[in-house]
Amino acid sequence: MERCLRWSRGRLLREQDADDLIACVVDLISEVNNRQQVPTTYGYRAPLVQVGRGPPSYEITREQLIFLVHLDFNVKQIADILHVSKATIKRRLRYFQLNRARRYAVYSNQELDNMVRTIVGVNDQIGPESVRAQLRAQGVRVQRRRVRDSMIRTNPQGAALRAMSQRLQRRTYRVAGPNSLWHIDGNHKLINWRIVIHGGIDGFSRAIVFLKASNNNRSSTVMGLYTEAIRTFGVPSRVRCDHGGENNDVCLFMDIFRGSSTGSSIRGRSTHNQRIERLWRDLWNGITNTYHSLFHLFTSEGTLDPDNEMHIWALHYIYLPRINRDLELFSNRWNNHGIRTEGHRTPLQIFVQGSLSLQGQPLRAVVDIFAVQGTDDIAAAQEEHRPMETGLPQDDRNDVDIQETLFALDSDQLQQLSLTVDPMGGVRGELGMDLYLETLAFIRSLGV
């Protein structure tokens, strides 16, 4: 353009007008070049503040450091997150009297072996990294080498079994950031006993957002778990699920909250739901295989008839609380285990660090994490979420139906049973078998 204006000077334009246009074009080109040279930075940065005389200092609060230290970030990771030097972080830790030293717990081999036995139980599929993550979630830091040695001492057959097991070939997975895509699904390994496990996982960080066992497969149940999850982690940009009717309420909520034309709910085959399907494999190795084998044992011995309503009710009374307790432990263990391909960062660390590093970018999920007004929007979407007023299938039209248990005790009988049999009690090695039989005996004594 500048060359054309110079050519037209004195030919098509007056010299003064051409000179003015050329000057404007030169200034415009210079401004564009300068803007291209200045890199656009995103992510949270500790602000510089001027306090009294002297140079400005970084505003880093005690609460920020406590939060990051609690998530087990080291000094270098904290410095990278806040975009300051390691020396600055060390000075602030000393100033706030926060000890960041990685002090390992001092336990004898026998004490460590007892803790490992408690975590592993009778499940040979739980590996040393899962055990170490569970110990870390309980506030106990133990060297990786000591945990591996302890598991070999306590169960050498299980260690050999895990060493010979076939490992899956990993596929490439990419997503923009935290809460960009959640994967939700139902696990039906225990469906023969009318138990289904509903779970959700963040695709970016692999953090489990909800995981719970229920005696039904209703969409209202999944929506309740999803609501609790978004109050903790925020609303995702998109949700990936299958075509099951139990996901209808969640997809409806996402269409209301995000808009029906934004692709907020992605529905397809369960086998293509990569993140959650990988989680189900680890959940099978960690928990469900134990209960699956145990319930099959009950059935083969004749103490459990899947078609007997009283048996199923007693089974749910004892084992639903125990399964959900183990699922909570599994979630804590999972969210605190180091991922080898992510520099041994935990899912919670990846979620937090990813959110802070992407702050300021036009990603609606990340923007909502830092938005104050998000709670009102969620409440409005939940108020508008009414399946009866839409053309969507209702709860009784789920693809995977779970028959409702027809047997039940009245309130007085249930209170008496709760005083007699504690579902979470019993000897750990019995795996609740004695409690289940005691519950059956109590119900028969009532003559129901």
Buried (B, 14 or more C-beta within 10 A) or exposed (E): EEEEBEEBBEEEBEEEEBBEBBEEBEEEEEEEEEEEEEEEEEBBBBEEEEEEEEEEBBEBEEEBBEEBBEBBBBBEBBBBBBBBEBEBBBBBBEEBEEEBEEEEBEBEEEEBBEBBBEBBBEBBBBBBBBBBBBBBBBEBEBEEEBBBBBBEBBBEEBBEEBEEEEEEEEEEEEBBBBBBBBBBBBBBBBBEBBBBBBBBBBBBBBBBBBBBBBBBBBBEBBBBBBBEBBEEBBBBBBBBBBEBBBBBBBBBBBBBBBEEEEEBBBBEEBEEBBBBBBBBEBBBBBBBBBBBEBBEEBBEEEBBEEEEBBBBBBBBBBBBBBBBEBBEBBBBBBBBBBBEEBEEBBBBBBBBBBBBBBBBEEBBBBBBBEEEEBEEBBEEBBEEBEBEEBEBEBBEEBEEBBEEBEBEBEEEBEEBBEEEBEBEEBEEEEBBBBBBBBBBEBBEEEEE
